[in-house]
Amino acid sequence: MENIININFISISLEGLKKELVMFSVWERQSFINYDYIIIGSGIVGLSTAISIKEKEPNATIAIFERGLLPTGASTKNAGFACFGSLTELLQDIKTLGKDRTYNLAEERYKGLLKLRARLGDEAIDYQNHGGYELIREEELGFLKDIDDVNSLLEPIFSSQPFHIDNKLISKFGFNASTVKSIIYSPFEGQIDTGKMMKALITKAKQKGIIIHTGAEVKTYSETENGVEVVVKDNLYEEIHFKAQKLAICTNAFTKKLLPEAEVSPGRGLVLITKPINNLSIKGVFHMDQGFYYFRNYEDRIILGGARNLDIEIETTIEQGFNNKIAENLTHTLKEIILPDYQYEIDYFWSGIMAFGEHKEPLLTQVSDRVIAGYRLGGMGVAIGTQLGEKLANMMV
């Protein structure tokens, strides 16, 4: 009789257990389900946040969740500019933000670049300093009168003046002189290999024991009495509930999916790359039209992107895609202004999703005591992503 009673008791107890509590072994719970910190998004900000936390708290357990097999935002799609902002772009920022906030923004970008280089090493990210340049057309000549004021404002950041007019470069680089009226040179800008940078960040994170789950789409999160629960879509179990003490949301343009009230608008950027070009004289990173156009050499090829301002409503999207109007403008700009005397072929296009707002300052939001979000990098993720990650880590730890 005693055995029967015990069996019935066990049966009743089992029926009362939730499926998710018996789904995983004790080993899975200890090593794969529970963490000190969870980070959503494995782009520059997410990886930088995790690495910075580990630098402050080496024994912390950290998991990063990325919805794609590859990082799906702008971190692996950008053109590889190590820049802090062109003259005309910064002058527009001064109109929006004022001088003090524009100074702080430029300083954060430059410090972020220095920290990124120091953390990973120039060789690992293929950093090259061929300088930064801005092409000035007839309609931008009026900006030149303010170059001395901007140099005076930013000189403390660089310990020398960041911008210099050098019109001899028009013929040196072979630009269309009837369109390009002047060139501004900055010695403090360079270029990186975006793929190598992201692989180096991933390697650094894994070396520190950070777990990175790719193909893991976060459906939602909720706060509990003891921490945060993150629900991740899974092919085998439909969904898995992960737990952590604190959560960082680092999803940039996709932040509204988790934080519907976030003040952020996506911005799709189209980029093209040429096939190798014989005797290419262009080296460096180049800006035009207040930063709406950007191009650079990649070995003996040209990468050109931008022009989303020509169709801003259509390009305010989180969907990857191809815009014929913008593609035609980019190919025209390449032929008529940048490479008028070269024979070349376009190899292919790609697009990436950036995040913007009313101004260029990124957002760092304390959603609750346990949840923090860092996003809206304004197309400057390479420069400012490391700094934003450091700030997120400081708030979490």
CORNOR-V139328 format. One record per residue. RES is the residue in one small letter. SS is DSSP state (H for helix, E for strand, - for the rest). NEAR is the number of other ideal C-beta (glycine too) atoms within 12 Angstrom. Layout:
RES_SS_NEAR + RES_SS_NEAR
This chain:
m_-_7 + e_H_8 + n_H_9 + i_H_10 + i_H_11 + n_H_12 + i_H_13 + n_H_14 + f_H_14 + i_H_14 + s_H_13 + i_H_12 + s_H_13 + l_H_14 + e_H_12 + g_-_12 + l_-_13 + k_-_11 + k_H_15 + e_H_20 + l_H_16 + v_H_16 + m_-_20 + f_-_23 + s_-_12 + v_H_13 + w_H_10 + e_H_17 + r_H_19 + q_H_13 + s_H_15 + f_H_23 + i_H_30 + n_E_28 + y_E_33 + d_E_31 + y_E_43 + i_E_47 + i_E_51 + i_E_49 + g_-_49 + s_-_47 + g_-_53 + i_H_51 + v_H_52 + g_H_54 + l_H_46 + s_H_47 + t_H_49 + a_H_49 + i_H_42 + s_H_43 + i_H_42 + k_H_32 + e_H_24 + k_H_23 + e_-_23 + p_-_17 + n_-_13 + a_-_29 + t_-_29 + i_E_42 + a_E_40 + i_E_47 + f_E_43 + e_-_36 + r_-_28 + g_-_25 + l_-_14 + l_-_20 + p_-_39 + t_-_31 + g_-_45 + a_-_44 + s_-_43 + t_-_34 + k_-_35 + n_-_41 + a_-_42 + g_-_40 + f_E_47 + a_E_44 + c_-_42 + f_-_43 + g_-_46 + s_-_41 + l_H_47 + t_H_33 + e_H_40 + l_H_41 + l_H_32 + q_H_25 + d_H_34 + i_H_28 + k_H_18 + t_H_20 + l_H_24 + g_-_15 + k_H_21 + d_H_14 + r_H_20 + t_H_31 + y_H_29 + n_H_27 + l_H_37 + a_H_44 + e_H_28 + e_H_33 + r_H_45 + y_H_35 + k_H_26 + g_H_35 + l_H_42 + l_H_26 + k_H_28 + l_H_41 + r_H_27 + a_H_17 + r_H_33 + l_H_34 + g_-_18 + d_H_23 + e_H_14 + a_H_23 + i_H_32 + d_-_25 + y_-_30 + q_E_26 + n_-_21 + h_-_29 + g_-_33 + g_E_44 + y_E_43 + e_E_46 + l_E_44 + i_E_36 + r_-_29 + e_H_16 + e_H_17 + e_H_32 + l_H_21 + g_H_16 + f_H_33 + l_H_27 + k_H_15 + d_H_23 + i_H_31 + d_H_18 + d_H_21 + v_H_36 + n_H_26 + s_H_18 + l_H_31 + l_H_34 + e_H_19 + p_H_16 + i_H_29 + f_H_28 + s_-_11 + s_-_15 + q_-_24 + p_-_36 + f_-_42 + h_E_27 + i_E_25 + d_-_24 + n_-_22 + k_-_14 + l_H_30 + i_H_30 + s_H_16 + k_H_19 + f_H_34 + g_-_23 + f_-_35 + n_-_24 + a_-_23 + s_-_12 + t_-_24 + v_-_34 + k_-_25 + s_E_33 + i_E_37 + i_E_42 + y_E_33 + s_E_42 + p_-_22 + f_-_36 + e_-_39 + g_E_34 + q_E_37 + i_-_40 + d_-_29 + t_H_35 + g_H_22 + k_H_24 + m_H_41 + m_H_38 + k_H_24 + a_H_30 + l_H_43 + i_H_33 + t_H_21 + k_H_30 + a_H_35 + k_H_20 + q_H_17 + k_-_27 + g_-_23 + i_-_36 + i_E_31 + i_E_35 + h_E_31 + t_-_22 + g_-_19 + a_-_31 + e_-_27 + v_E_41 + k_E_22 + t_E_22 + y_E_33 + s_E_21 + e_E_20 + t_-_18 + e_-_10 + n_-_12 + g_-_26 + v_E_37 + e_E_29 + v_E_40 + v_E_26 + v_E_33 + k_E_21 + d_E_23 + n_-_11 + l_-_10 + y_-_18 + e_E_14 + e_E_21 + i_E_30 + h_E_32 + f_E_43 + k_E_33 + a_E_36 + q_E_30 + k_E_39 + l_E_47 + a_E_53 + i_E_44 + c_-_53 + t_-_45 + n_H_50 + a_H_41 + f_H_38 + t_H_39 + k_H_21 + k_H_26 + l_-_33 + l_-_30 + p_-_12 + e_-_12 + a_-_26 + e_-_20 + v_-_37 + s_E_28 + p_E_38 + g_E_38 + r_E_38 + g_E_45 + l_E_43 + v_E_43 + l_E_40 + i_E_29 + t_E_33 + k_-_20 + p_-_18 + i_-_27 + n_-_15 + n_-_13 + l_-_27 + s_-_22 + i_-_39 + k_-_26 + g_-_39 + v_E_46 + f_E_45 + h_E_41 + m_E_41 + d_-_31 + q_-_29 + g_-_39 + f_-_34 + y_E_40 + y_E_44 + f_E_43 + r_E_42 + n_E_32 + y_E_35 + e_-_20 + d_-_19 + r_E_28 + i_E_41 + i_E_43 + l_E_42 + g_E_44 + g_E_42 + a_-_35 + r_H_37 + n_H_26 + l_H_23 + d_H_26 + i_H_20 + e_H_15 + i_H_22 + e_H_34 + t_-_23 + t_-_26 + i_-_27 + e_-_18 + q_-_23 + g_-_22 + f_-_22 + n_-_31 + n_H_16 + k_H_20 + i_H_33 + a_H_29 + e_H_21 + n_H_27 + l_H_40 + t_H_25 + h_H_23 + t_H_35 + l_H_37 + k_H_24 + e_H_21 + i_H_34 + i_H_39 + l_-_34 + p_-_23 + d_-_21 + y_-_27 + q_-_14 + y_-_27 + e_-_19 + i_E_24 + d_E_18 + y_E_16 + f_E_28 + w_E_26 + s_E_36 + g_E_41 + i_E_41 + m_E_44 + a_E_44 + f_E_35 + g_-_26 + e_-_14 + h_-_22 + k_-_35 + e_-_32 + p_-_40 + l_E_35 + l_E_30 + t_E_26 + q_E_21 + v_-_29 + s_-_19 + d_-_14 + r_-_29 + v_E_33 + i_E_35 + a_E_43 + g_E_48 + y_E_49 + r_-_41 + l_-_48 + g_-_39 + g_-_44 + m_-_42 + g_H_53 + v_H_49 + a_H_43 + i_H_45 + g_H_52 + t_H_45 + q_H_39 + l_H_47 + g_H_48 + e_H_33 + k_H_32 + l_H_43 + a_H_34 + n_H_21 + m_H_28 + m_H_38 + v_-_25
